[in-house]
């Protein structure tokens, strides 16, 4: 492979689902939003994205709000990946904001990196100080291996769960002044997600305005057949395919797309 092409690929998260929708790939430092209908296959698609990134050697964080971390472990292993080894190396991390909500057991702790504040509380006022420190230090305080914290692919399974514990205005202010600068400081590809039809229209519009790209996931029934669909609703500064793509679920629940 040409050296310049290798450098270019290293600057992007190039995974199959993204490649179908945004052929040029997603550059590190990009903030994304997935808006999904409650009966869509966003959850399986999000796990597929994580597995595809890991296969391509991309450091990946999966932030779970909706499901037990052990479910995420099993799902990633189902794709044929050595989850234990990836976690030991700090390449794959599950950030557990689920257990603190249920109060059942102890939150899963990353084996490398110290993203503990997100597993100890779902109050954004508790998160704010730790995130401010991340912005100031560029993540240097998070790990004995600072480079491990940078240029990661971060996926939230349902960021909007936080609205059950925080007001919409608090959420938007936190995302604008903490999450976005923090993601830029660490040069992350940060994929937020929110279920549609639950929160105020003002919340959706404000969150969209903070993101560089927006995906939509939905279901559609035609002639007695239910189709799972995804499209790029918007993408700043990059060419994209605005058409709806059909999502297919394979035997191991890996999601692929086709026009």
C-alpha positions, 0 to 999 in steps of 0.5 A: 500500500502507498505510504501516503494512503496508509497515513490517510487511512490512519486518520479515518475510521473506515468501517463497512457501514460508514463506507457505504454511507460516507465513502471518504470515511469519518475523520478523527475529531468528528462528532456524530449523532445516531437518531433511532426509532425504538423498533429499529436495529440501531443496537445491533448496528452499534455493536457491529460498528464496534466489532468492525472498528476493532477488526480494523485495529481501531481503539474502541469504547462502547458506552452502555446505558441500556444494557448490562456490560456482560451482554456487550462482552458476549455480543462482541465475542460473537463476532469472533474477537478475543474480547479479553485480550482486547480489553487487557490491551486497552484496545476495547473498553466498555464504559458502564453507566448501566450498573449505577442505574440498577444498583445491582452489583459493581460497575465494570471497570476498564482494565486500562484508562480511568473513565470511572466517573461515568460509571459512578454517577449519571448526574452530569454535574458529577461528570463536569469536573472530570471532563473539564480536567480531560479538556485541560490536560488532553487526557493525560490524567486518564492513563499511564499511557496517554496515547491510549486515550487518543484517536478512539472510536466512542459509541454510546448505545443510548445517550438520551438515557441521561435525560431521565436524570438531567434536564434537557438544558443541562444536557445540552450545556454539558455537551456543548461545553464539556463533551465536544471540547473533550472529544476534540481534545482527544481526537475521538470519533464520538457517536452519540445516540438518541431515541426519537419521539420521546424528548422535545423538538427543541432538544433534538434540534439543539443536539443536531446543531452540535454534531458534524454528522447525523444518521437516522435508523428506522423501520418501514413496512412495505407489502407485508415486509419489514425493512430496516433502514439507515441514511445520512441525514446531514454531514458537514464538510464531507460527501455522503450518500443521502439515500436510504440504505437497507440493513440486513442482519446476518447469522451472528447478528452482524449488520450490513447495508445495501441500497 
